Every structure is written in C-alpha cells, then in structure tokens.
C-alpha cells in the first residue's frame, strides 16, 4: 500500500517540465508587455497613427515570415532548444548595443 507521501511525489511534474513551463510563461509575459509598451512608446514619439500602426505591424512581421520554418524546426527537435535560442536572439535584437546607450 502506498503512503500519502509517495502518492504526493508521484503527482508532481518533472523538474525539467517545470523549468520549461517557467521559461515559456516568462516569454509570454514579456511578449504581452512588449505588445502593450511598444505602441505606447511610439505614440509618445509621434502623433501619427499610421506610424504607430506600422510599428505594430513590423513587430509581428517576423512571425509571418519565419513562422512556418520555425514550426518545422520545433517539430523536428526538442522544443526547449529552439525556445532558448529564440529568446536569446530576441533579447540580442532588443537590447541596446552597449550599456552606455541607456540613459
């Protein structure tokens, strides 16, 4: 007969899944913040609604261009490595070139 402690342990998800879920949640949260903050920042710089809308379109253009190819890559490999590579690449493109650029 199983003890309550062994039943509790068997119900837990593996640690690797928990880390994957945490990374995915952080990535989705950052996407939501970016989706909100980018048009607001553009509206502060310009009053032209066409430019703000154009910036929002440009934000989703890589998904339209690379989405199918990315789906093929993720289907062929473990989902962890492409997710980590995509997040590192996105951070490199969004980060300022050097720390002195942030003022």
C-alpha positions as CSV (number, residue, x, y, z in Angstrom):
1,X,0.0,0.0,0.0
2,X,1.3,3.4,-0.9
3,X,1.8,6.0,1.7
4,X,0.4,9.5,1.2
5,X,3.9,10.9,0.8
6,X,4.7,8.6,-2.2
7,X,1.3,9.4,-3.7
8,X,2.1,13.1,-3.4
9,X,5.5,12.6,-5.0
10,X,4.1,10.7,-8.0
11,X,1.6,13.6,-8.8
12,X,4.4,16.1,-9.2
13,X,5.6,17.1,-12.6
14,X,9.2,16.6,-13.6
15,X,11.6,19.4,-12.8
16,X,12.5,19.8,-16.5
17,X,8.9,20.4,-17.4
18,X,8.6,23.0,-14.6
19,X,11.6,24.8,-15.9
20,X,10.2,24.7,-19.4
21,X,6.9,26.0,-18.2
22,X,8.5,28.8,-16.3
23,X,10.6,29.8,-19.3
24,X,7.5,29.7,-21.6
25,X,5.5,31.7,-19.1
26,X,8.2,34.4,-18.8
27,X,8.5,34.6,-22.6
28,X,4.7,35.0,-23.0
29,X,4.6,37.7,-20.3
30,X,7.4,39.6,-22.0
31,X,5.5,39.4,-25.3
32,X,2.4,40.8,-23.6
33,X,4.3,43.7,-22.1
34,X,6.1,44.4,-25.4
35,X,2.7,44.3,-27.2
36,X,1.4,46.9,-24.9
37,X,4.5,49.1,-24.4
38,X,5.8,49.4,-27.9
39,X,2.7,51.2,-29.4
40,X,2.6,53.4,-26.3
41,X,6.3,54.3,-26.7
42,X,5.7,55.1,-30.4
43,X,2.7,57.3,-29.5
44,X,4.9,59.3,-27.2
45,X,7.4,59.9,-30.0
46,X,4.9,60.7,-32.8
47,X,1.3,61.6,-33.1
48,X,0.8,59.9,-36.5
49,X,-1.4,56.9,-36.0
50,X,-0.1,55.4,-39.3
51,X,3.4,55.2,-37.9
52,X,2.2,53.7,-34.7
53,X,0.2,51.1,-36.6
54,X,3.2,50.5,-38.9
55,X,5.4,49.8,-36.0
56,X,2.9,47.3,-34.6
57,X,2.8,45.6,-38.0
58,X,6.6,45.4,-38.1
59,X,6.5,43.8,-34.6
60,X,4.6,40.8,-36.0
61,X,6.2,40.6,-39.4
62,X,8.9,38.1,-38.3
63,X,6.1,35.8,-37.2
64,X,4.5,35.9,-40.6
65,X,7.8,35.5,-42.4
66,X,9.5,32.8,-40.3
67,X,6.5,31.2,-38.6
68,X,6.3,28.1,-40.9
69,X,10.0,27.5,-40.9
70,X,10.2,27.8,-37.1
71,X,7.3,25.3,-36.8
72,X,9.2,22.8,-38.9
73,X,12.3,23.2,-36.7
74,X,10.4,22.9,-33.5
75,X,8.7,19.7,-34.7
76,X,12.0,18.1,-35.6
77,X,13.8,18.9,-32.4
78,X,13.1,19.2,-28.7
79,X,11.1,22.3,-28.0
80,X,13.5,23.6,-25.3
81,X,16.5,24.4,-27.5
82,X,14.6,26.4,-30.2
83,X,12.8,28.3,-27.4
84,X,16.0,29.2,-25.7
85,X,17.6,30.1,-29.0
86,X,14.7,32.3,-30.0
87,X,14.6,34.1,-26.6
88,X,18.4,34.8,-26.7
89,X,18.1,36.0,-30.3
90,X,15.2,38.3,-29.4
91,X,17.0,39.7,-26.4
92,X,20.1,40.4,-28.5
93,X,18.0,42.3,-31.0
94,X,16.0,44.3,-28.4
95,X,18.9,45.1,-26.1
96,X,20.8,48.3,-26.6
97,X,24.3,47.9,-28.2
98,X,26.2,48.8,-25.0
99,X,25.3,49.8,-21.5
100,X,26.2,53.5,-22.1
101,X,23.4,53.7,-24.7
102,X,20.8,53.5,-21.9
103,X,20.3,57.0,-20.3
